[in-house]
Amino acid sequence: MQVTIGIQNLTREVTFETDLKTADLTAQVSDALRDGAPLSLTTTKGRTVIIPGASIAYVEFGDTDKRKVGFAQF
């Protein structure tokens, strides 16, 4: 699943893929927003992303976009 996190006062977003299920990710994000605790997530490549909960502006997540390969027909 692709995750995009907007951080307050920054123009760039943090985007990565994770193997977490939607319910688990929703619970972790909700906890971080409610408590102001850091949001710690693991990417599909095994890296850890930590973002201060108080700095999270928004979080978008969903299925990764499958890119179509081939030629367009008009």
For each residue, the residues with C-beta under 8 A, 3 or more apart:
1: 17 18 19 20 22 25 61 62 63 64
2: 15 16 17 61 62 63 64 65
3: 15 16 17 18 25 41 59 60 61
4: 13 14 15 59 60 61
5: 13 14 15 39 49 51 56 58 59 60
6: 10 13 56 57 58 59
7: 10 12 13 14 51 55 56 57
8: 55 56 57
9: 55
10: 6 7
11:
12: 7
13: 4 5 6 7
14: 4 5 7 49 51
15: 2 3 4 5
16: 2 3 41 43 44 47 49
17: 1 2 3 43 44 64
18: 1 3 25 41 42 43 44
19: 1 42 44
20: 1 24 25 28 41 42
21: 24 25
22: 1 25 26 61
23: 26 27
24: 20 21 27 28
25: 1 3 18 20 21 22 28 29 41 61
26: 22 23 29 30
27: 23 24 30 31
28: 20 24 25 31 32 39 40 41
29: 25 26 32 33 39 56 59
30: 26 27 33 34
31: 27 28 34 35 37
32: 28 29 35 36 37 38 39 51 53 56
33: 29 30 36 53 56
34: 30 31
35: 31 32 53
36: 32 33 52 53 54
37: 31 32 53
38: 32 50 51 52 53
39: 5 28 29 32 49 50 51 52 53 56
40: 28 48 49 50
41: 3 16 18 20 25 28 48 49
42: 18 19 20 46 47 48 49
43: 16 17 18 46 47 48 49
44: 16 17 18 19
45:
46: 42 43
47: 16 42 43
48: 40 41 42 43
49: 5 14 16 39 40 41 42 43
50: 38 39 40
51: 5 7 14 32 38 39 55 56
52: 36 38 39 55 56
53: 32 33 35 36 37 38 39 56
54: 36
55: 7 8 9 51 52
56: 5 6 7 8 29 32 33 39 51 52 53 59
57: 6 7 8
58: 5 6
59: 3 4 5 6 29 56
60: 3 4 5
61: 1 2 3 4 22 25
62: 1 2
63: 1 2
64: 1 2 17
65: 2
66:
67:
68:
69:
70:
71:
72:
73:
74:
